[in-house]
């Protein structure tokens, strides 16, 4: 698994706002909770992981 970065949060947030269409590969990488939708929960979880509030995804 590739490490997640701030860029991934930006991409997820653009998709959430309808400003970007994600590829299937991006959805798979950014859909942290496994519901097949990249949403604010996924973005927040990625952010918490990056800043060290949670240790694993």
Secondary structure, 3 states (H helix, E strand, C coil): CCCCCHHHHHHHHHHHCCCCCCCHHHHHHHCCCCCCCCCHHHHHHHHHHHHCCCCCC
